[in-house]
Amino acid sequence: MKRILVIGALGQIGSELTAAFNRRYGTANVVAADVNEDTRRLFPDNVFERLDVTDAETLEHIVLRHHIDTIVNLAAMLSATGEKNPDRAWHININGLLNVIRLAIKHRLDRVMTPSSIAVFGPQSVLYDTPQETVLTPNTMYGVTKVVGELLGDYYFKKAGLDFRGIRYPGIISNRTMPGGGTTDYAVEIFYAAVRDKHYTCFLSNESCLPMMYMPDCIRATIALLEADRSRLRHRGNYNVGAMSFTPEILTREIQKHIPDFTIDYQPDFRREIARYWPASVDDSAARSDWGWQPEWTLETMVEDMLRAVRAKMPA
Ligand code: VAH
C-alpha cells in the first residue's frame, strides 16, 4: 500500500482521513479527489483531482496517472438525503462503488476500502449488542446500498481475490467538516446549537438510542483495518465497530454538565423512523480480535472536546 486515492476527500470523514493519511504516509503518496472543487483549498499540498465517482473513465485516468495502488472510496449519499432521492443514492453508492471495484480488479490494485454502516440493520435485525451476523433488512435506500456494497466486496474477494475492506460505521461525531444528509447528524448539530443558542430542537425522539463514535476513534479504526494483515481478516467490508451509545436525552445531560442552562425540545421528523430500526449498540468482538480494535473516546471526553473545539470556532 503506497499510493492512496481518497474519493470523497471533502466529506465529514474524508477531510479528516486525508489529513491523517498525509501525516502517516506523506502528502506525496495521497491523492485527494472529490466531486467538489473545494478539496483543493483544504489540501493545498496534495495532488487534487476533481472526480465524480460514477465517471469510470476519469477514475481510471486518475488511477493510472498517479500510480494508485489503494482506493479509499467515501463517496456516498447518506440515509436522510437518500430517502429523498433513492435513485441517485443507488447511482452514487452502487455504480460508483462498482467503478472502483472493476478498476481495482482490472489494474490489480493492492486493496480497496469503502465504508459500510449500521444502516444495514433493520426491523428483523437483533438491535441490542447487534452481532456481526444477523438478518439485514434495512429500511432505507442508503442501508440497501450498504448491504449490497458488503455483498459485492465479499463476492469479488472470492471470485477475483480483491482485497476489499470496510467498517460498519456508527454515527460519527466531529468538529472539522459538518456532516451532510445523515440521520445521526443531530449529534453534531447539537453542539453548535448549545454553544450558540443554549437550545436545540432535535429531529429524533428523546429515546432514539444509537451507537456513536468520535472522529479520532473513527480515523484510528479506519487506518487499523486498512493496514491490518490480510491473513487475519475473517470478514471483508462489514466489520462492526462500537465506541459509545446514547440517546439525545443522555447527550443533553452530558452537555448540561458544561452548559447548565442548555435545553432541548423534540420535533421528530422522518429520520426518527430511520433511527428506530438501527442498533442501540453493536458487538464489535470480531474487529477487536481480528485487527485489535479498541475505542479510546467516551461520551464524557467527547463532549468536553467537542465543546472546546466548537467554542474555538464560534465568534465570541
Ligand atoms: C447517516 N451518518 O446518518 C450516517 C451513518 C450510521 C449512520 O451512516 O446516514
Residues whose N, C-alpha, C, O or C-beta is under 5 A from the ligand:
A	BS01	VAH	L78 S79 A80 S117 I118 A119 Y169 P170 G171 G181 G182 T183 T184 D185
